Amino acid sequence: MTTPSNDKTSISYRDAGVDIEAGDALVEQIKPYAKRTMRSEVLGGIGGFGSLFAVPTKFKEPILVSGTDGVGTKLKLAFELNKHDTVGIDLVAMSVNDILVQGAEPLFFLDYFACGKLEVGTAVQVIKGIAEGCEQSGCALVGGETAEMPGMYPAGEYDLAGFAVGCVDKENIINGTTIAADDVVLGLASSGAHSNGYSLIRKLIANSGIDFESDFHGRKFKDVVMAPTKIYVKSLLKLIETLPVKGMAHITGGGITENIPRVLPAGLAAEIQAKSWQLPPLFQWLQAQGNITHSEMYKTFNCGIGMAVIIDKAHATQAKQLLQATGETVYEIGVIRTQKAGEAPTIVV
């Protein structure tokens, strides 16, 4: 290694904008939150080069299911409002809900937090939310990466990505192949816009000039628009342990009309009755602000339905009762039928 010249000022990594001590402080502060998410299968703790996890012995023929996602431009509102405590829940929800639809139990989660300058207080809020999301879904926060990259992000901004791994017995994979005509489509209520459509949402908010602190149907508007994505893991795992679920669709980007077809066999269509649930106030406001057509609404937003469950008609009533007992708001929103020539695979009537 070359010895520094005595006639030059020594430059450190901190001088270049990277504070290793701040990163170390962050790790120490988040350890208690991560500890609360631990499962018995986790080997080792936070801080290693890799995370070790034993496949649960209850699975006879375990199949690993993985998913990755981010929070999208909802983060822009978090920066504007200086509200960072719930976007971590969004991050976890987007991945665990995705792997859940194939019948997988989420096992562990890793996050990636990137910023220009690490603000430990902000990062702790974000990662505390990630830990909360992991607790809600029963998976372990086993590690992640905090990247401080000067010049890559504007001051006060950051980006988030997450990665979830789950497991399902091979014989219990839910892939939609058994879906048939006359099956029922149940809709589980969303908690809001979740984490999709926020480029349009932000545009409509800017155009409206609405005050984020203003009352909106009994809540502050900022709390309505920033409500974290609902995590359906525990209620739906209980359902699929009890009844034969044929298919599930997480209603994310692409809305209702683009996501339900992802689980439908060829030749079948889902006919959704819009009157079977009430469009929540946030979506009514968005539609009015943008003069958005019904078809555009249903292919952009979840419109109040965060998860669709397809089940045999004979099991529909029992499924609704079971889900309601776990705290879900459930609607019977449609039926599966034969697809007509030239017809879209999901029709909202």
N, C-alpha and C positions, 0 to 999 in steps of 0.2 A: 504494500500500500504506500502511495506517495505521501511524504510528509508535507503538511501545509507550509507555504512560504510565510516567513515572519513579517514580510512587508505588505501582506494582503489581509484584508478583513475576512475572518472565517465566517462562512455562511452555513447556517444549519437548515435542517428540513423544516423547522418552524418558520424560518425566514422566508422559505418558499411557499408558506401558507398551509403546511400540514402539521397539526399539533398531535403528536403521538400520545402525550400525556392526557389530552382531552379524550382520546379514544379509549385509553385505559380506564379513565374515570367513568366513561359511559358503560363499559363492560361491567364494572363493579356495581354500578347503580341498577342495572337491569337484571342482575343475577337473581334477586329475590322474586321478580315477576316470572322469570323463566322457570324457577324452581317450582312454583305453584302449578305449572303445567306438566310436570314430570309424570311419566308412566313407568311401570316396573320394568318394561323392556328396554329403557334407555340405559346405555352403558357409558359411563363417564359423564362429564359436565360441560358447561359452556367454556370455551376458550381453547379447545383443541384444534388441530388442523382439519380434522374431520369428525363427524358425529356417528356414533355406533348405536345401532338399534336392532334388537333381536326380534325376529318374526314371531308374533304371538302363537303359542302352542295350540290354541283353540281352532286354528285353521287346518283342515285336513289336507287340502291341496291349494295352498295360498297363491293367489295371483296379485302382484303388486299393481296398483293403479296410481298414476302420477298426474299432477296438473300444475300449471304455473300461470300467473296473471299479475296484473298491477291494479292501480286504483284509477288510472286515467286522469282526465282533466278536472275531476272533482278536487284534486290536490290544489288547483288554482284558487278555489274558494277557501280551502283550508289556509292558504297563505294570506289571502285577503282578510279573512276573519280572525287570523291568528288562533285558529282552533285545530289542534293537532291530536286530540285525545281519542277520536273515533275512527280516523282513517286507517289505523292498524286493524281494526275489526273488519272494515271493508276489505282490506288486503287478504286476510285469512278467509273470509267468507267466499270471495270469488273463486278461490281454488278448492276449498273443501266441499262447497256445494256442487262444483263441477264433478269431482270424483265420486261424490255421493250418489249421483244419478245412475251409476253403474253398479250400485250396491256395495260400494267400498266403505269400510270404516276408516276414517282418517287416523293415521298413526303418528306422523310427525310433520313438522313444518320448519322451513328455513326462510329467512328474509334477507333482502338486499336493500340497504339504505345508502343512498348516494347524495352527496351535497358538495357545495363549493367550500364552505367553511363550517365545521362541525359546531353547532350550538347544542351543548349537552342537554340543557333543559328541554329543548324542543324534541330532540331525539328520544329522550326518556319518555316523554308523553306518547310519541308515536309507538315505541316498542312496548310500552305498557298496554296500549290498545291491541297490539298484535298478541300479547300474552292473554288478554281478555278474550280475544277471538279464539285462541287455542283452547282456553278453558271451556268456552261455550261449545266447542266441537269435540272436546275430549281428546285432542291430540297434543303431543309434546312439542314445545318450542326448543329444538335441540341445538340451534346455532344460527349463524347468519354471517353477513358481511356488512361492515360499515366503511364506506369508501369516501374519503375526503379528497376532493379533486378541485383545487383552486382553478378558477377560470372556466369551469365547465357549467356551472349553474349560477344564476343571479343570486345576490345576497338574500338570505332568508328563504330560499327555495331548496327543494330536495326532490328526489324521485324514489319510488318504492316498487319493489317487485317481490313476489313470494313464490314458494314452491312447496307443494304438499304431496305426501306419499301416503296411500292407504292400502288396504288389503281386503280381498274378498275371496271366498272359496270358489273354485272354478265352476262348480255346479250351481252356484248362486248368483253368477253374473247376470245383471239386468241389462239386456241389450235391445229390447223391443221386438224380438223375433216372434214372440207369442201373441203380440197385439192382434186383435181381430175386430171385425165389425160388431157393433153394439157394445163394445167396451166403453166405460165411462171415463171422462176426464175430470179430475178434481183439481181445483186451483187453491193453493195456499197463499194467503194474503202476504203481500210484501210490507216492508216497514217504510217504504218511500220509493224514491227513484233508484235506490241501491247504488250502483257505481257505473251506471250506463247512461248515455245520452247527455253528458254534462257539457259537451261543447255547445250543444243547442240550448241547454238550460242556462248556461252562463250568458249566452247571447240574448236570450229572452229577459233575463234579470237585468242586464245592462240597458236594454231598450226600455224596460218598464220604469226604471229608476226607483224600484221599491226599496224601502228601508229594511235592512236585515233585522233590525231590532223590533220592527212593527209586529203587532198581533196578527196571527194568521190562524183562524179557527181555534183560538185558545192557547196557541203556542207561539213562540217567537219564530218569525219566518226563517231565521238562520238555523234554528234547531230542526225545522221541518226539512229544509233542503239539504242539511248535512246529516240527517238521521242515518246511522250505520246500516249496512246491508244485513238483512236477517239471515241467521245461520240455522239451517233446517236439519242439521245432522242428527241430533239426539231423538227428535220426534220421528223422523223418517226411518232411522235404524230400528226403532221400536216397531214401526209399522211393518217393515219388510221381514222382521223376525216372526211376525204374527200372521201375515197374510201374503199371498203370492202377488206381488206387484209386477206388472208387465213392463212398464216403462216410466221413466221420469225425465223431465226436461227442466233445466235451470234457465229461467227467463232472464237472459243477459242482453248483450248487444244484438240487435236484430229483433228484439221484442218477442211478442207472443207468436206472430205469424212466421217468424224465421227459425225459432228454436224448437217448437213442438215437432216440425217435420224431421228433425235430426234423429228422432227415435222411431219414426213410423216406417213399417215395411212398404215396399212398392205396391201401389194400387189402392192404398187406404188414405183417407183424409180425416182430419179432425174438424168437426163443425162446432165452433165456439159461439155460445149465446152471450152477447155483450150485456144483456139485461140481467144475467144471473148474478152479477155483483155490481156494486156502485163504484163508479170511477172516483177515486179519492180526490179531495180538494186540491192537492198539489197538481195533479194531472189535469184537472178541470182548469186551473189557473194557467198552466202551461199552454193548453190547447187554445184558450181564449186569447192569451197574449200573442201567440204566433199565428192565430187563425189556421191552426193545423188541421188537416183532414183526418177523419177517423182512421183511414188506412195507414197514414203516416204515423199516427200515434201508436197503432198496434205493432208496427214494425220498427219503432224507435225505442219505446219505453215498455216497462213491464205492466204499466197501467193498473197497478194494484195487485197483480198476481206474480209472485216471485218464484214459484215452483209449480209445475204441472205434474200430476201423478195419474197414470193410466192403469185402470184396474178392471177386472171382470165386474159386470153389472151386479152379479150376485153378492159381491163383497163390498160394494160401494158404501152402503149404509154403515156397516161395521167399521170400514176404514175411516169414514168421517167421524164417527163417534170416538174411535181410538185417537185420532189426530187432535180432536177438540179436547180430549182429556189431557193431552200433553201441552195444551196452551195454544194450539194453532187455530187460526180462523180459516175455515174451510168452506169452499163453495163448489157445487157441482156445476161446472161451467160448460160442459159439452159432451159430445159423443163421437165415437169413431165410426165411420161408414165407408162404403166403397167410393173411391174417387171417380168422378165423372171425367169424361174425355176433355182435355184442355183446362181442367180445373186445378187451382192451387191446392197444395196439400193441407193447408190450414185456412179455413174460411171463418171470419168473424161476422156473425149475422147480427 
